Amino acid sequence: MSFNNTEKPETSNLKMEYDELDLAQQSKQEEQLYRRPSPAPVDSDSTPVTPTTPKTWRERLSFLVSRKFITILLLGQLLALCITATTILTTKLTQSSDNAISIPTTQSFLNYLVLGIVYTGITFYKVGFRGWIEILRRRGLYYIVFAVIDVEGNYFMVKAYNYTSLLSAMLLDSWTIPCVVLLSVFVLRMRFLKLHYLGVLICLLGMGFLVWSDMIAGKDFPGSDYIKGDLFCILGATFYALSNVGQEFLVRQRPMYEVVGQLGFWGAIVNGIQLAILERHELATIHWTGEVVGYIIGFDIAMFLMYSVAPILLRLSSATFFNLSLLTSDFYGLLFGLFLFEAKINEVYPIAYVLIMIGIIVYNIREAPEPKFKPILQDKQPQEEGSEEKGVSGDNSTNV
């Protein structure tokens, strides 16, 4: 009897242990079966990141009627009209029968000088003289390189037209667009989609129709040294691409008045040195008239407007869209040429213009990708604990 009394508690305890084990396994299975979804990942700003659903084509096409697209489209065409104005006024200067003038470096020097005076003055008002000195000390080297690239791009492109044919210059000038795309991918860390590349190809196709129309019209004026002219054109187009991407790199990190002011300041110095070396004789022999002065002033007004608006477009869109928009300047030049130079239009020109505009629209069906490069020119600010440094994204509209 004593045996039964001692064995019964052990059996009972063992049974309780098995029951507890079964209960633990059952609760674990139920927990796995009815487990709640894990919370959404949280970024450094402690804002939950909700999963995004793919946009429909209707939602994507709605961007084409948005205020932002209309703004960048109008800005792009305004810049194309500025390019047209500079081309027409330069042509009027160089084609004068009794007083032909070719002083491209001098014309650019006046533009850089005015940009430097206006926007450096704004910089003084914003940050003071000490702040301006600090800009030179911390970022002066970047702006010097940017100014040299921009000045030389203008110089080589103008010089190219003196040696090569017009059609060769127009074709090689298009080299700027693929250069800008490549630089945007590798320097600005932008990820273009298939629609963006398709839009670029359609615009280049329109450019091909534009060259074809000039061939039909007999505008292929012969050149004196094709190899030299073509090399100058390729150099100029490459410098233009570097300048456009470099400007986008700068205006997405620094205020626009600072970028344009530094470009004008250093550009005037670099261009002034180049002017003293290359155009001393031309300046000494020019017969100054009211007409000549008017053309030069008009040229510099158009250039000033272009250099003032371009940073806004680069911040809202991209350097690629900027260059695609400028392709329509040849069509506008023809329209003005009908009245000023008795030019004739053929049936291919409208096709070229329509193709370029279609390419611009296709490029913007999907919004331009945002650059993801690491910012190196922004003012250092104390970071909150746990925050990480991020790449540049967005239009940075606070830095006007």
Secondary structure, 3 states (H helix, E strand, C coil): CHHHHHHHHHHHHHHHHHHHHHHHHHHHHHHHHCCCCCCCCECCCCCECCCCCCCCHHHHHHHHHCHHHHHHHHHHHHHHHHHHHHHHHHHHHHCCCCCCCCCHHHHHHHHHHHHHHHHHHHHHHHHHHHHHHHHHHHHHHHHHHHHHHHHHHHHHHHHHCCCCCHHHHHHHHCCHHHHHHHHHHHCCCCCCCHHHHHHHHHHHHHHHHHHHHHHHHCCCCCCCCHHHHHHHHHHHHHHHHHHHHHHHHHHCCCCHHHHHHHHHHHHHHHHHHHHHHHCHHHHHHCCCCHHHHHHHHHHHHHHHHHHHHHHHHHHHCCHHHHHHHHCCHHHHHHHHHHHHCCCCCCCHHHHHHHHHHHHHHHHCCCCCCCCCCCCCCCCCCCCCCCCCCCCCCCCCCCCC
